[in-house]
Amino acid sequence: MVTTFFNRVLCFSLAVATVSAFPTALEERQSSNATFLSTCPGYKASNVKTTSTGLSADLTLAGTACNAYSSDISDLTLTVEYQTDERLHVKIQDAANQIYQVPPSVFTRPSTSNGSSGNSELQFNYIFLVFESQYLRLRTKLPENPSLYGLGEHNDPFMLNSTNLYGDHPVYFDHRGANGTHGVFLLNSNGMNIVIDNIDGQYLEYNTIGGVLDFYFMAGSLPVEVAQQYSEVVGKSAMMPYWGFGFHQCRYGMQDVYEVAEVVANYSAAGIPLETMWTDIDYMYLRRIFTVVPARFPLHLMQELVSTLHSRQLHYIVMVDPAVAYQNYPGFNDGVSADAFLKVANGSVYKGVVWPGVTAFPDWFAPGTQGYWNGQLDSFFIAQTGIDIDGLWIDMNEASNFCVYPCTDPEQQAAAMGDPLHPPPIRLGSLRQIARFQRQVTAY
């Protein structure tokens, strides 16, 4: 039945703060001010309503607000749904429904089949909440030496330890051997840090900069069953193209299109099968997306490279970063015209720093952004007049920003990181004939 794998006590500790209203909030959180949370009153539940498929309740601040980082939210709502016999949905949010949640247009909620609470061993014996405006902290107890998997990218063994992660994918599996496996998915798109540690007892802790607590708990006897449950929540993965499983070549630092062609030819010469060739940001003019370097990756030779690959049933992928160079060129100017970029309070375009230096970031919720982005892709990668690629490498889309908070001088930050770029020397051709390529350019 629902969540029979939860035969333990879950303890939650959360906190929220607003960075915009309190400029030093980030530094406060990093200086262990979380000790203030122990003085917070928590919440009282009232108007509890239960049904055969769930429950709901109003949560009201149980005492004097602690205002640890900003103002406590005084009224919350709790909703629990027994969605299937293997899946439980728990959401705690502000009663006013003003705090950002991932909209259904972005994430389609899963269908339900009205699970039952019978025989459930899920226990919420103690829940401690501090819920302010835009910073959430949640801690849950774990057994000693847990077998955890998921959450983000790291270079340690597949099973997680206490290593910090690059990026985050807020779902983890907890494998309990003969007691089965369960998964916990937090539907929250805000930046977050997730800590696994064993200080005063084993725990897992979420730290996010906004959103609500929107959890899906999934049960299974085996990990594969939890993975199947998870796919029902978030949707099935896209089918990979058959050629995607072949051998691919990718390297940052290609000098020019001739070197790319030389690498492809070397695979043939060595008798090593190659399915797909990738090109990093080297092909871009000053690392601006939707451009090529005329002297090193001229469009006509890029087209020749791709047509040669395709004639041999090979494939080609290039990188595109969502960050757009804040410079006078069509990729940026068209975005400004479409009102497609993130802005600051005074209405000007928000500036960050990525590979091309000072950058703007597409606002994917702005009405003109999708049309702007589709137009750039269509015009630059059109087969007849552009680069006829087979796939895109979308990098730096967290969105990544090299500019140190609060990023008051992005131009200075970019200059300190080596902007403007100093590209490698220009070659007029390859040092040798490039085997099996249609056109030979040997200037030496």
N, C-alpha and C positions, 0 to 999 in steps of 0.2 A: 504494500500500500504506500501512500504518500510518505516519502522521506523516512522510511524505516531505518535508513543508514545513520540518521542523526540521533544516536543514543548518547549524546554528550551535552554538556551545558555550553551555550554560546554566550560570550560576554562581549558586548559592543561598547566602544568608546569613541565618540565623534566630537569634532569641533569644526566650526566654520568661521571664517573671517573675511573681510573685504579688503582687497589690496588698494582699490581705487580711493576709498574713503580714508584709509590709514596707510600712508606711504611706507611706514616702517614695519608693516605687518609681516612681510616675508622675513626680515631679519629677526623679528620677535619669535616667529615660529622656529627659526633655525637656532635660536639660543635657548631652547628647552623651556620656553614659557608654558609648555603643556602642563606643568605642575599646577597651573591655575585651574585646570579642569576638575581637579579633585574637590574643589569647593562649589562646583555647580550643582544646582538642586535636582536636575533630572526632570522628568515629566510624569504627570498623573494621567491615567487612562480613564475616559468616561464615555458614555454613550456607546458602549460595546454592543455590537450586534453580530450574532453568529448565524450561519446557515450551514447547510450540509456541504457547501462547496467553498467556505471561507469565512472570514470575519472582517469587521471594520471597527475602528475606534477613533475617538478624538483624543489627542495628547495635548495637555496644557502644562505650561511651566509650573513646577511644583514648589517654587519658592522664589526668593530674590534672585534676579538675573545675575549671573557672574560676569557677563560681557567680557569674556577672556580675551577676545581679539576684536570684536565689534559688538553689535547688539544681538542678544539672543532672540530667536524667533519664538514668540510666546505660544503660538497655536500651530500644531502639526496634525496630520492625519496618518493613520496606519491602515493599510489595506493588505489583506492576506487572501490569496486565491489558491485553492487546490486545483491546479489547472489540469493535471492528469494524475494517474496513480503513481507516476514517477517524477512529477515536477511540481514544485511549490514556487509561487511568486509572492514576494514581500516587498512592499514599497512604503517608505516613510517620506513625506514631503510637507512643505509648508501649506497650511490650510488655505491661504490666499491664492495659491497656485501661481506665484509670481517668479519663483526661482526656475532657471532654465532646465528643461528636460529635453532629451533627444526627441525630436518631433517624429510622428509616425511617417511623414513623407520621406524621412531619411532611414528610419529603422522600422520595418513593419513588424508589429507585435505578433507573436505566435498565436495560432488558434488553440482553443481549449476544448477538453472533452469532459469537464466536470468530474475531477477526481474526488476521492473520498478521504476524509481524515481518519477513518477507522484504522486502528492498530498503529497509528503514527507514533514514532518515538522522538520526534522533534521536540526539543525542550528549550524554551526561552525563560529560564529560571531567573535571570537577572539581566536587565538591559539598562545601561547608563548612557543617557543622551545629553550631549551639549550641541545644540543645533543653532548656529548663527547664520550669517548671510551667504558667504561664498568661499568657505573653506571647510572641508569635511575631513574628520579623522575618525577612523574606525579600527578597532582592534578586536580580534577574535582569538580565543585560546585554542591551542592545538595539543595533541598528545606529544610526548617526547619523541624526537627523531622521526618526524612525519615524512611520508612519501608523497611529496608535492610535485606537480608538473604544471607548466604553463606560464602565464603572466607576461612574459616579455622575452627579449633577445639577450642571450648571454653566452659566454664561451666556456662555461663549466659543464660538468656532466648533465645529462638530460634531466635527472632529478634535481630539483631546486635545493639550494642551501641558503645562506644569508647574503648572497652576492647581489649588489645593485644591478639593475637591469637597464638595458638601452631600450627606450620606448616602452610601451605597455600595451598589452592585450588583456583586459581585465577579466580573465577567466582562469581558474585553476582547478585541477583534479587532485583529490586527496584519496589515495589508495590505501585501504585498510586491510589488505590481504583477504582472509576468509570472511571478514565482515563487509566486504564489498568496497565499492568506490562511489564517491559522490563528487559532483562538480558545483562550483559556485561562480556565477557570472554576474558582474556588476555592470548594469547598463548605464554608463556614465562616460561622456566624451571629453571631460575636462582633463587637463594635465594632472598627472598623479605620480606619486612615489609609493612603492609597495615594499614593505620591510618584513623580512622573516628573521626572527631572532629568538634567543633563549635567555633573556635577561629577566629574572624573577618569574621563570616559567616560559614555556614555548608559546609563541604567538605569531600571528600574521597581522600586519597593520596597513591599512589604506590611508593615504594622505592625498586628498584631491583639492583643487582650488575652486570647486563649484559643483553645481548640480544637486541631485537628490540621491537618496538611497533606494535604488531600484534593482532588487536582487532576484535572480532565478536560481533555485536549488534543484539539482538534478540527481537522480538516484540510478544505480545499476549494480548488478552483481560483479560485472567486469568493466574495466576501463572503456572497452569498445562500446558498451551499452550507454555509458555516459556520453561518449562522443556522439553517438546517434541522437541522444536526447538534446545535446547542445546544438546539433545541426537543425533540429526541429525549431529551436528558439531563434537562431540567427540566420537560418537559411542554408541551403546547400552550396558547396563550393562550385565555382565555375569549372566546367570540364576543360582540362588542359589539352592544347593541341598535341597531336602525336609527335610532331617535331620538337616540342618542348622537352621531351625526355631524352633527346640526343645529347651529344657533346657540344658544349658552348664555350666560346673564347671571349674573355672580357679583361681589359686592363686599362687603368688610367695612365695617361702620359704618352699617348700616341702622338708622334711629331706631326704627322700629316696623313693624307689619304694614301700616299704611297706606302707608308709603313703598315697601314691596315691591310692593303693589298698584299704586301710582302708576307705578313703573318699568315694570311689565308693560303698563299702559295706554298709557304713552308710546310703547312699541314699536308698538302698534297704530296710534296716532295718527300716527306718523311713517312708517307703511307698511314697517317693518322686520320681517321674519319672525323669530319667536322660538320656539324649540323647547322650551327648558328654563330654569326659573328656579331659582337656588340661593340658599340663605341660610346665612350664616356663623354664628358663635357668638353673634351679637347676640340671637337668639331665646331663649337660655337665661337662666334666672334666676341671676344672679351667676355666669354661665358654668358652671353645673353641668349636666352631661349628663343627659338624660332629664327635663328640666324646660322650662317656658316662662315668660316674664316676664308675670305676669297683667295688669299695667297697660299693657304695650306690645305683647305678642304673645299675647293671650288665646286660649285653646284654641279657642273657638267661632269666632273670626275667622280663626284659622289654618286651621280646617276649611273655612270659607267660601272662603278664598283657594285652597286646593287643589281644592275641588270646582269652582270657577270655571275654574281652569286645565285640569282634566280635561274639563270640558264643551266646551272649545275645542281638545281634543286636544294640550294642552301638558302638560309634566311638571314635577315638583318634587323637588328634592334638598336635604337639609340636612346640616350637619356634625355629626359625633359624634367626640369625642376619647376615646381609651381611658383617659386619666387621669381618675380619679373624685375629685371634691371630698371632702376629708377633713372632712366636716361631717355633722351630724345630719339626714340626709334619706334616703329609701328607696334611692336609687341606691347610697349608701355602706353603709347599714345592712344591706341585703340581701346585699351583697358580703361583709361581715364574717360574717354568718350562714352563708354558703356557704363560708367559708374560702377566698375566691377571690383574695386580694391577696398580693403579694410581702411577705415578712417579713424582719426582721433576725434576728441570731443569738439574741436573747433571746425570740423568738416574737412580738414586737409588729409591727404593720403598718409597713412601710417608708414613710417620708414623703418626697415630693419636692415640687417646685413647678412648676405649669403654669398655664394661664389662670385657673382659679378660685382660685388661691392654693395652699395646702397640699393635696397630692393623694396618693392611693393608686394603685397600678398593678396591674391584673389579672395574676395568675400563670397563664399559659396552659397550664402543665403540671399545675396542681393539678386534682384530679378534679372539684371542684365549679364550676370557673370557666366552662366552656362552658355549663352549664345556667343559671348565674346570668346570663351575658351574653345568651343567647338569650331568657331570660325578660324582661329589661329591654327588649330590642328589640321583642319580641312585644307587650308591654303598652303601650309608649309609642307605637308606630307602627301599632297595630291600626286598621283602616279605620273600624270602627264607633264607637270611643270615643276614638281618638287622632288622630295626623296621618298621613294616607294618602299616604306618600311613594312615589316611584318609584325612588329610589336613595339611597345614603348616601355622604357625603364623609368618609372616615376619615382624619383628620389627626393629626399629632403622634404617630405610631405607631412611632417608631424603637426604643424609646420615648424621647420627648424629656423632658428634665428641666432646668428653668431653674436649679435649685439648684446652686451651685458646689461641686464636690468639696472636702472630704468631706461637705458638707451637714449640718453639726452643728446648725444652727438654721434649719430650713425656715420657721418662722413669721416670723423676722426677715427672711429673704430675701424672703418673699412681701410683707411690709409695705414693704420697700425698693422693690419693683417696683410698688407702687400698690394692694395689696390692703388693705382691701376696695375693690371696684370702685365708681366713681362714674358711674352710667349717665346718659344724656342725659335732657333734660326729657320729661315725659309729655304726650302730645297726646291729646285726647279724640276726635279724628277727623281726617279729611283736610281741608285748606284748600279743597278743591274736590270736585266730583262726580268719582268715578273711573269712567270710561267702561267699560261692558260688565261691571261687577261686579254681583252679584246684590243686595247690600245696600249702601245708601249711608249713611254716618255722617259728617255734616258739622256739627261742633260750633262752627264759627267763622262 
